[in-house]
Amino acid sequence: MSRTKGAGRLAGALALPLLLLPVPAFADDHRTAAPDGAEVYFITPQDGDTVSSPVTVRFGLKGMGVAPAGVEKENTGHHHLLVDQKLEDYDSAIPSDETHRHFGGGQTETSLELAPGEHTLQLILADQNHVPHDPPVESRVITVTVE
């Protein structure tokens, strides 16, 4: 047996127990703490408003700061806007799709194209991994009518 093959077998034998160790699930088992009194809210529009599309949506935040996704800094997060949707799972990363809008660049407003009719909107602040804080920092759900 060559020296190289023997070393490879030894390394493989030593690595095998490492493969059996549990792998941490970073986003699914840990929620970042939110400070007492933290609030996220709509500056515009307001609940019950009749608006035209595109709708300018401005996000307000009290008691915390805004940091881009991927940046871990105490008492910060970034905005997520739920459109005609409720968040079902507060222990995992918020999905990213047409009804779960991410603002991971630290944005505090957006222009939203909405079809005519009634729509619900809700803001949720999430940590660097898109996971809602504990307790959740979320606005109340508002309803707007698009003409």
C-alpha positions in Angstrom: 0.0 0.0 0.0 1.4 3.4 -0.9 1.8 6.1 1.7 -0.8 8.3 -0.1 -3.5 5.6 0.0 -3.0 4.9 3.7 -3.2 8.6 4.5 -6.4 8.9 2.5 -8.0 6.0 4.3 -7.0 7.5 7.7 -8.4 10.9 6.7 -11.7 9.2 5.6 -11.9 7.2 8.8 -11.4 10.4 10.9 -13.9 12.4 8.8 -16.7 9.8 9.0 -17.7 10.7 12.6 -17.9 14.4 11.6 -20.5 13.5 9.0 -22.7 12.0 11.7 -22.8 15.2 13.8 -26.1 17.2 13.6 -26.1 20.2 11.2 -27.5 23.4 12.7 -30.6 24.8 11.0 -29.7 28.5 11.3 -32.9 30.1 10.0 -35.4 27.6 11.3 -34.6 27.4 15.0 -33.6 30.9 16.0 -35.5 34.1 16.0 -33.7 37.4 16.7 -35.1 39.3 19.8 -37.0 42.5 19.2 -36.7 45.3 21.8 -39.8 46.2 23.8 -42.0 48.8 22.1 -40.7 48.3 18.6 -43.3 49.1 15.9 -43.6 49.0 12.1 -46.4 50.9 10.5 -47.7 52.5 7.2 -47.0 56.1 6.7 -49.0 55.9 3.4 -51.4 54.6 2.5 -53.7 54.5 5.5 -56.4 51.9 6.3 -59.5 52.5 4.2 -57.8 54.8 1.6 -58.9 54.7 -2.0 -55.8 54.9 -4.2 -54.7 54.7 -7.8 -52.1 52.3 -9.1 -49.2 52.5 -8.8 -49.6 52.9 -5.1 -46.7 54.6 -3.2 -46.2 52.7 0.1 -44.0 54.3 2.7 -42.9 52.3 5.7 -42.5 53.6 9.2 -40.4 52.1 12.0 -40.1 53.0 15.7 -37.7 51.6 18.3 -35.5 49.8 15.8 -33.2 50.6 12.9 -33.1 49.4 9.3 -30.2 47.2 8.0 -29.9 45.4 4.7 -30.5 41.6 4.5 -27.4 39.7 5.5 -26.2 42.4 7.9 -26.3 41.2 11.5 -26.7 44.3 13.8 -28.6 44.4 17.1 -32.1 45.9 17.1 -32.2 46.2 13.3 -34.1 44.4 10.4 -35.4 45.0 7.0 -39.0 45.4 5.7 -41.3 42.8 4.1 -44.6 43.7 2.6 -47.4 41.2 2.5 -50.0 41.8 -0.2 -53.3 40.0 0.1 -51.5 37.5 2.3 -51.1 36.4 5.9 -47.8 35.1 7.2 -48.3 31.5 8.4 -44.8 30.6 9.7 -43.0 33.0 11.9 -40.2 30.6 12.6 -38.8 30.4 9.1 -37.5 32.8 6.5 -40.3 34.8 4.8 -40.9 33.5 1.3 -40.1 35.9 -1.6 -42.9 36.1 -4.3 -45.6 38.4 -5.5 -47.5 38.3 -2.2 -44.4 38.4 0.0 -42.3 41.4 -1.1 -38.7 41.7 0.3 -36.9 45.0 0.8 -33.5 43.6 1.7 -31.6 46.6 0.5 -33.0 48.6 3.4 -35.6 50.4 1.4 -38.3 52.2 3.3 -40.8 52.8 0.4 -42.0 51.3 -2.8 -44.3 51.8 -5.7 -46.7 48.9 -6.0 -48.8 48.0 -9.0 -52.1 46.7 -7.9 -55.2 45.6 -9.9 -58.4 47.5 -9.3 -60.3 46.3 -6.2 -59.8 45.8 -2.6 -56.4 44.7 -1.2 -54.8 44.0 2.2 -51.3 45.1 3.1 -49.2 44.3 6.1 -45.6 45.1 7.0 -43.3 42.7 8.9 -39.7 43.5 9.9 -37.3 40.6 9.7 -33.7 39.9 10.6 -30.7 39.5 8.4 -32.0 36.0 7.4 -35.5 37.2 6.6 -36.9 35.5 9.8 -39.4 37.6 11.8 -38.3 38.9 15.2 -39.4 37.5 18.5 -41.9 39.0 19.3 -42.9 39.8 15.8 -42.5 43.4 14.7 -45.5 43.7 12.4 -48.1 46.3 11.4 -51.8 45.8 11.7 -53.3 44.7 8.4 -54.7 47.6 6.4 -57.2 47.5 3.5 -57.0 49.8 0.5 -59.2 50.1 -2.6 -57.6 50.6 -5.9 -59.6 52.5 -8.5 
